[in-house]
Amino acid sequence: MQILVVEDEAKVQRAVAKALKGAGFSVDAAQDGEDAWFRAGTQSYAAIVLDLGLPGLDGLSVLKRLRSEGVATPVLVLSARGSWSERVAGIKAGADDYLPKPFEMEELIARVEALIRRSTGTVAEKLGAGGLELDPLSATVTVNGQAVDLTQMEYRLLHHLVVNRGKIITASELADDIYSHNHERDTNAVEVLIGRLRRKIGRDYVGTRRGFGYIFPGREMP
């Protein structure tokens, strides 16, 4: 599924895009209102993440134009101001949800996934292999039917590996995904998380390719 991220702050845009890619989405990006209006009106997206404080054509104007043209793509509005009146204005303009800055990437991803589920009427599929099952809807993990208690960071790390099953993921990429845009990335912390995760779910579910990174191959049960 492809998401359009409309954000003029390059650092925030990159962080949001990486988080969404880590959750299994494809991402298209725009940095101003005119470009966003054109892309959203001519291409098909599963959802749009739309900042209100855009140069040129502001976010509310983009949203009003899209809705007047019959574009029904679900829209999650972002705003640094976060006042009640602005939230009401966004909803009246056609926003489906609203998230004030600063925010955690976990919440943004959860809200985007919820918007897509509501718009399509589908339930998120469970992910995993070899006896490990990850449920994105409830953010829970089981191994051979037994629930595993993971911290938020451990869950995010495992989720990134699972949705990229069979692909080697570097420690830097994992750090970018599990830390929000306003936190320092720490690859050493990733190694610690990997160790904790292996103790909880079993070593076979998280492989290491020395000098390259980590991989979720999915343990094949005999």
One Martini backbone bead per residue (centre of mass of N, CA, C, O) as a GRO file, in nm:
protein
  222
    1MET     BB    1   0.097   0.035   0.020
    2GLN     BB    2   0.035   0.382  -0.042
    3ILE     BB    3   0.185   0.681   0.090
    4LEU     BB    4   0.124   1.024   0.155
    5VAL     BB    5   0.373   1.268   0.239
    6VAL     BB    6   0.307   1.597   0.387
    7GLU     BB    7   0.620   1.774   0.436
    8ASP     BB    8   0.849   2.049   0.485
    9GLU     BB    9   1.012   1.895   0.694
   10ALA     BB   10   1.268   1.697   0.625
   11LYS     BB   11   1.314   1.540   0.891
   12VAL     BB   12   1.022   1.450   0.933
   13GLN     BB   13   0.974   1.318   0.660
   14ARG     BB   14   1.191   1.097   0.690
   15ALA     BB   15   1.083   0.969   0.951
   16VAL     BB   16   0.803   0.892   0.848
   17ALA     BB   17   0.890   0.725   0.604
   18LYS     BB   18   1.055   0.510   0.763
   19ALA     BB   19   0.827   0.412   0.945
   20LEU     BB   20   0.635   0.319   0.715
   21LYS     BB   21   0.832   0.124   0.580
   22GLY     BB   22   0.867  -0.052   0.839
   23ALA     BB   23   0.539  -0.121   0.814
   24GLY     BB   24   0.509  -0.185   0.477
   25PHE     BB   25   0.519   0.077   0.316
   26SER     BB   26   0.475   0.297   0.066
   27VAL     BB   27   0.641   0.614  -0.033
   28ASP     BB   28   0.528   0.942  -0.083
   29ALA     BB   29   0.639   1.287  -0.152
   30ALA     BB   30   0.570   1.623  -0.015
   31GLN     BB   31   0.647   1.996   0.041
   32ASP     BB   32   0.379   2.109  -0.095
   33GLY     BB   33   0.058   2.191  -0.180
   34GLU     BB   34   0.058   2.165  -0.490
   35ASP     BB   35   0.187   1.882  -0.505
   36ALA     BB   36  -0.019   1.740  -0.328
   37TRP     BB   37  -0.270   1.797  -0.498
   38PHE     BB   38  -0.171   1.656  -0.753
   39ARG     BB   39  -0.108   1.372  -0.641
   40ALA     BB   40  -0.387   1.314  -0.497
   41GLY     BB   41  -0.555   1.370  -0.777
   42THR     BB   42  -0.374   1.142  -0.971
   43GLN     BB   43  -0.341   0.934  -0.736
   44SER     BB   44  -0.322   0.629  -0.552
   45TYR     BB   45  -0.409   0.608  -0.202
   46ALA     BB   46  -0.447   0.480   0.119
   47ALA     BB   47  -0.302   0.747   0.240
   48ILE     BB   48  -0.273   1.072   0.418
   49VAL     BB   49  -0.006   1.280   0.533
   50LEU     BB   50  -0.094   1.611   0.668
   51ASP     BB   51   0.034   1.913   0.678
   52LEU     BB   52  -0.059   2.246   0.750
   53GLY     BB   53   0.236   2.400   0.738
   54LEU     BB   54   0.249   2.511   0.428
   55PRO     BB   55   0.370   2.622   0.151
   56GLY     BB   56   0.151   2.822   0.008
   57LEU     BB   57  -0.050   2.574   0.010
   58ASP     BB   58  -0.231   2.482   0.254
   59GLY     BB   59  -0.360   2.208   0.408
   60LEU     BB   60  -0.660   2.291   0.416
   61SER     BB   61  -0.680   2.360   0.113
   62VAL     BB   62  -0.609   2.087   0.007
   63LEU     BB   63  -0.841   1.933   0.144
   64LYS     BB   64  -1.078   2.091   0.020
   65ARG     BB   65  -1.012   2.030  -0.276
   66LEU     BB   66  -1.024   1.723  -0.266
   67ARG     BB   67  -1.318   1.699  -0.162
   68SER     BB   68  -1.449   1.868  -0.398
   69GLU     BB   69  -1.325   1.637  -0.611
   70GLY     BB   70  -1.377   1.341  -0.464
   71VAL     BB   71  -1.149   1.276  -0.264
   72ALA     BB   72  -1.145   0.985  -0.025
   73THR     BB   73  -0.887   0.979   0.109
   74PRO     BB   74  -0.743   0.921   0.387
   75VAL     BB   75  -0.672   1.173   0.654
   76LEU     BB   76  -0.379   1.276   0.832
   77VAL     BB   77  -0.335   1.533   1.051
   78LEU     BB   78  -0.077   1.776   1.097
   79SER     BB   79   0.031   1.975   1.395
   80ALA     BB   80   0.198   2.221   1.594
   81ARG     BB   81  -0.045   2.351   1.751
   82GLY     BB   82  -0.319   2.193   1.856
   83SER     BB   83  -0.586   2.324   1.853
   84TRP     BB   84  -0.919   2.299   1.874
   85SER     BB   85  -0.998   2.480   1.630
   86GLU     BB   86  -0.811   2.335   1.427
   87ARG     BB   87  -0.936   2.058   1.450
   88VAL     BB   88  -1.216   2.139   1.354
   89ALA     BB   89  -1.127   2.249   1.079
   90GLY     BB   90  -1.013   1.981   0.973
   91ILE     BB   91  -1.275   1.816   0.993
   92LYS     BB   92  -1.447   2.005   0.813
   93ALA     BB   93  -1.248   1.965   0.560
   94GLY     BB   94  -1.196   1.618   0.586
   95ALA     BB   95  -1.072   1.486   0.815
   96ASP     BB   96  -1.008   1.168   0.987
   97ASP     BB   97  -0.753   1.279   1.146
   98TYR     BB   98  -0.546   1.384   1.444
   99LEU     BB   99  -0.193   1.503   1.495
  100PRO     BB  100   0.007   1.634   1.719
  101LYS     BB  101   0.282   1.815   1.780
  102PRO     BB  102   0.453   1.598   1.907
  103PHE     BB  103   0.526   1.255   1.803
  104GLU     BB  104   0.486   0.917   1.780
  105MET     BB  105   0.534   0.670   1.551
  106GLU     BB  106   0.344   0.458   1.664
  107GLU     BB  107   0.088   0.634   1.644
  108LEU     BB  108   0.091   0.699   1.347
  109ILE     BB  109   0.075   0.408   1.244
  110ALA     BB  110  -0.187   0.329   1.390
  111ARG     BB  111  -0.363   0.546   1.250
  112VAL     BB  112  -0.319   0.463   0.959
  113GLU     BB  113  -0.419   0.171   0.986
  114ALA     BB  114  -0.704   0.250   1.083
  115LEU     BB  115  -0.791   0.410   0.834
  116ILE     BB  116  -0.764   0.175   0.633
  117ARG     BB  117  -0.959  -0.020   0.768
  118ARG     BB  118  -1.209   0.165   0.751
  119SER     BB  119  -1.202   0.212   0.434
  120THR     BB  120  -1.194  -0.119   0.361
  121GLY     BB  121  -1.299  -0.332   0.584
  122THR     BB  122  -1.033  -0.447   0.709
  123VAL     BB  123  -0.811  -0.681   0.849
  124ALA     BB  124  -0.526  -0.733   0.977
  125GLU     BB  125  -0.274  -0.931   0.911
  126LYS     BB  126  -0.094  -1.181   1.009
  127LEU     BB  127   0.242  -1.238   1.109
  128GLY     BB  128   0.496  -1.473   1.002
  129ALA     BB  129   0.683  -1.778   1.121
  130GLY     BB  130   0.747  -2.082   1.259
  131GLY     BB  131   0.528  -1.999   1.514
  132LEU     BB  132   0.534  -1.697   1.460
  133GLU     BB  133   0.304  -1.432   1.575
  134LEU     BB  134   0.190  -1.117   1.437
  135ASP     BB  135  -0.036  -0.856   1.560
  136PRO     BB  136  -0.110  -0.539   1.447
  137LEU     BB  137  -0.381  -0.476   1.591
  138SER     BB  138  -0.262  -0.563   1.904
  139ALA     BB  139   0.047  -0.585   1.943
  140THR     BB  140   0.114  -0.904   1.927
  141VAL     BB  141   0.290  -1.209   2.049
  142THR     BB  142   0.352  -1.546   1.931
  143VAL     BB  143   0.480  -1.878   2.036
  144ASN     BB  144   0.326  -2.151   1.983
  145GLY     BB  145   0.067  -1.992   2.132
  146GLN     BB  146   0.254  -1.811   2.312
  147ALA     BB  147   0.277  -1.544   2.489
  148VAL     BB  148   0.472  -1.239   2.442
  149ASP     BB  149   0.650  -1.007   2.636
  150LEU     BB  150   0.682  -0.684   2.499
  151THR     BB  151   0.822  -0.415   2.428
  152GLN     BB  152   0.795  -0.154   2.225
  153MET     BB  153   1.080  -0.183   2.098
  154GLU     BB  154   1.073  -0.487   2.044
  155TYR     BB  155   0.828  -0.483   1.860
  156ARG     BB  156   0.936  -0.291   1.641
  157LEU     BB  157   1.177  -0.461   1.561
  158LEU     BB  158   1.024  -0.718   1.482
  159HIS     BB  159   0.834  -0.592   1.274
  160HIS     BB  160   1.053  -0.503   1.076
  161LEU     BB  161   1.163  -0.789   1.021
  162VAL     BB  162   0.898  -0.930   0.930
  163VAL     BB  163   0.816  -0.736   0.686
  164ASN     BB  164   1.136  -0.817   0.591
  165ARG     BB  165   1.146  -1.098   0.503
  166GLY     BB  166   1.473  -1.202   0.395
  167LYS     BB  167   1.600  -0.929   0.486
  168ILE     BB  168   1.869  -0.731   0.535
  169ILE     BB  169   1.919  -0.544   0.840
  170THR     BB  170   2.045  -0.280   0.967
  171ALA     BB  171   2.116  -0.116   1.255
  172SER     BB  172   2.051   0.168   1.145
  173GLU     BB  173   1.765   0.106   1.039
  174LEU     BB  174   1.650   0.017   1.310
  175ALA     BB  175   1.704   0.282   1.460
  176ASP     BB  176   1.527   0.461   1.276
  177ASP     BB  177   1.260   0.304   1.345
  178ILE     BB  178   1.251   0.291   1.678
  179TYR     BB  179   1.312   0.592   1.659
  180SER     BB  180   1.225   0.891   1.692
  181HIS     BB  181   1.295   1.211   1.560
  182ASN     BB  182   1.366   1.311   1.886
  183HIS     BB  183   1.594   1.085   1.882
  184GLU     BB  184   1.865   0.912   1.939
  185ARG     BB  185   2.067   0.707   1.772
  186ASP     BB  186   2.142   0.347   1.869
  187THR     BB  187   2.316   0.065   1.783
  188ASN     BB  188   2.378  -0.058   2.061
  189ALA     BB  189   2.080  -0.081   2.147
  190VAL     BB  190   2.003  -0.285   1.932
  191GLU     BB  191   2.176  -0.519   2.040
  192VAL     BB  192   2.027  -0.539   2.306
  193LEU     BB  193   1.745  -0.595   2.188
  194ILE     BB  194   1.818  -0.851   2.039
  195GLY     BB  195   1.893  -1.014   2.292
  196ARG     BB  196   1.617  -0.993   2.433
  197LEU     BB  197   1.447  -1.112   2.203
  198ARG     BB  198   1.582  -1.393   2.192
  199ARG     BB  199   1.507  -1.475   2.486
  200LYS     BB  200   1.188  -1.466   2.423
  201ILE     BB  201   1.166  -1.618   2.112
  202GLY     BB  202   1.435  -1.700   2.000
  203ARG     BB  203   1.716  -1.729   1.796
  204ASP     BB  204   1.592  -1.829   1.510
  205TYR     BB  205   1.427  -1.548   1.443
  206VAL     BB  206   1.724  -1.400   1.466
  207GLY     BB  207   1.952  -1.323   1.241
  208THR     BB  208   2.307  -1.314   1.148
  209ARG     BB  209   2.510  -1.092   0.936
  210ARG     BB  210   2.816  -1.043   0.931
  211GLY     BB  211   2.857  -0.699   0.843
  212PHE     BB  212   2.530  -0.636   0.787
  213GLY     BB  213   2.299  -0.791   0.989
  214TYR     BB  214   1.954  -0.863   1.004
  215ILE     BB  215   1.716  -1.154   1.016
  216PHE     BB  216   1.394  -1.290   0.911
  217PRO     BB  217   1.340  -1.623   0.815
  218GLY     BB  218   1.190  -1.826   0.960
  219ARG     BB  219   1.119  -2.092   1.134
  220GLU     BB  220   1.126  -2.423   1.040
  221MET     BB  221   0.925  -2.670   1.115
  222PRO     BB  222   0.938  -3.025   1.131
   0.00000   0.00000   0.00000
